[in-house]
Amino acid sequence: MKKIYLLLIASTLFSLLHAKDDIYIGLGPYFQTQPYKDADPVLLASPVIFFDNSLFYIRWTRVGMYFYGQKGDKFSWGASITAQPQVIGYYETDPFNTLASREKTPILEGMQERQSSWEAGLALSASYENYFGELLLMRDILNESDALKARIELGADYTFGDFYFAPSVLGVYYSRKFTNYYFGVPQNEIDPALGRYAYEAGAALDLAAQAYLKYNISEHWHLLGNLRADYLGKTVQESPLVDKKLIYSGMLSVLYSFNLFGEEKAVLNIPEEE
């Protein structure tokens, strides 16, 4: 992971932009536990950006461009091409934006680093009243793992005074090339002394749940928190490199919002009711 510093797992939060301000910019700490045995969690300083102007969008670290869609009073949808960092990997060096040092992971010593990458593909997103959903089909575009990924997310958002809450559930499919690249052990990297035996991983389906909570400090200042838990697929859990069934991630950010594009422009930017 030397040529790309560790970024965030890109997340979709359609209804964060359901306000009069249409761009949110912030910064805050992000953490992620690692699936590998005895691996220290990652703690990073993360930029956070959300905007959507009917043509381009940024959702945290994911970027995209619509090529078709429609906005309605209750139902809106959009089809887009999109790209995001793929952040799973193992490495000996810390990313430059780390907030805490990490010890080397014993089970991975002597193995060739598995690089992070960028993935791109198609996204189909929709919202109906306070419900939202998205289907992503992605491919590794830097040919690190040469893998495919599919993700579906379903959720809803609720507003209580100055508080905004958006829970969702996700299913993420990883192709065999992906899981074998990051969790497999080839013959030339076997080390029985470490308990690292040959292993070829198959395709996996991870299940996840997450929630966002936003608090409006004032008209333009906000606090945004996120917490996510991922239940790893069976073929990942069975890897000799892994000793966890669940991994956790989350962030806390201070955001500033302002109206850059105009509240009527965004496909999924539905103005709040007065």
VOVOSE-770576 format. One record per residue (C-alpha): residue in one letter; x, y, z. Coordinates in steps of 0.02 Angstrom, whole numbers, plus 50000, padded with zeros to 5 digits. Layout:
# VOVOSE-770576
AXYZ;...
# end
This chain:
# VOVOSE-770576
M500005000050000;K501455011649966;K500815021449819;I499085025049890;Y498825030450071;L497415021850162;L495755030350127;L494025026650187;I492815013250134;A491695023150020;S489935024550084;T488285030450006;L487205042650104;F485965049549980;S484905059350100;L486315068950182;L486045081150038;H484185082850071;A484465100450136;K484525118150069;D486425117750072;D487085106149938;I488925103949979;Y489665097750143;I491535098850178;G492365092650337;L493775083450423;G493885070950564;P494635054650628;Y494225037950546;F494585020750619;Q494535003250547;T494924986750631;Q495874974150525;P495384956050487;Y497164949550499;K497774940650657;D498494952650788;A498384967450668;D498234984650749;P496744995450699;V497035009650576;L496685027450635;L496745041150504;A496375059450477;S495015059450345;P494305072950232;V492415071350211;I491515078750061;F489725076550001;F488955085249852;D487815081349705;N487415093549563;S486445082049445;L488005078549341;F489435075149462;Y489445069249642;I490635065449784;R490085054049925;W491485053950052;T492945047249946;R491875040649803;V491645050849645;G490405048649504;M489525055949353;Y487685053249309;F487225048249133;Y485375045649163;G484105048949300;Q482515057549355;K481975067649506;G480195067349573;D479275073749725;K479345056549807;F480405045549694;S482115049649621;W483395038649537;G485055040149448;A486235029149348;S488065034049351;I489845028849318;T490845029449479;A492565026249555;Q493245024149731;P494805018249824;Q494884999949872;V495745000050040;I495954982150101;G497774976750098;Y499284973750207;Y500884983550211;E502374987850321;T502295006850311;D501045019050385;P500035030750271;F500565048850289;N498905054050367;T498945041150507;L498515047250683;A499305032450774;S500755020850740;R500475002350711;E501554987350751;K502004974850617;T500784960350602;P501694943950639;I500624932550530;L501024943450378;E502914944550403;G503874938550252;M502374939950135;Q502354951349986;E501294966750016;R499534966349943;Q499224983349870;S497684994049885;S496924999849723;W495555009649637;E493955002049571;A492695008949449;G491045003649374;L489185007149369;A487995012849505;L486095012949508;S485395023049653;A483625027549702;S482635035649843;Y480785034849884;E480175046550019;N481375042750162;Y482005026050093;F483555023949985;G484495010149896;E485955007349782;L486734993749675;L488584994749632;L489554984149506;M491424987749516;R493084981549444;D494884984149497;I495554996649370;L497394996249426;N497494977349404;E498154974149579;S496924960049610;D496014960949441;A494434957449541;L492564960849531;K491444967349671;A489564969649685;R488704979049826;I486894982249871;E486324994250007;L484584997550076;G484155010250209;A483075024450271;D483335041550348;Y482425050450488;T482475068250552;F482115073050733;G482325091650758;D484185095250734;F484615076750726;Y484685066250568;F484835047250577;A485125035350430;P485325016550461;S485635004250320;V486094986150283;L487294980350149;G487814964650056;V489514964649970;Y490044950949849;Y491914948649817;S492534937949672;R493784923849699;K495204934449630;F494874947649762;T494814936049913;N496254925349854;Y497364940649825;Y497064948049998;F496734932450103;G497524917950010;V499234910450046;P500214904249894;Q501464890049906;N502964901549905;E502334911050060;I501984896250174;D502724897450350;P502164883150464;A503064890950612;L501844905550603;G500344894350567;R500304900950389;Y499824886550278;A499364886350094;Y497614892750065;E496594897149912;A495074907749950;G493464907249853;A492154920549818;A491374928249972;L489814937550027;D490044949850170;L488534956650265;A488594973650349;A487564985950448;Q487945004250472;A487175020350534;Y487495038950513;L487015051950640;K487095070550598;Y486805084750719;N486535102550660;I487575113750771;S486965128950675;E486305132850502;H487965128550418;W488965118850548;H488635100350581;L489325085150672;L489285068850575;G489635051650646;N489665034550564;L489815016950634;R489875001050529;A490074982450566;D490514969650431;Y490244950950452;L491584942650344;G491154929150219;K491564911050263;T493014909350141;V493834924650218;Q493564918550397;E494384901950354;S495994910150293;P497504906450406;L497864925250400;V496194929650481;D495564927450659;K493984938150658;K492204936350600;L491774954650622;I492734970450581;Y492204988050630;S492455005250557;G491825022750592;M492185041150588;L491745057550672;S491835073650572;V491455092050588;L490615098150428;Y490285115250353;S488885116450225;F488435129750098;N487375131549941;L488525130649791;F487445122849655;G485665127949703;E484435116649790;E483405112649635;K484855105549532;A485345089349614;V484485073349561;L484485066749740;N484525083549830;I482715085349885;P482385101549980;E481805099850160;E479985103450194;E479685120150278;
# end
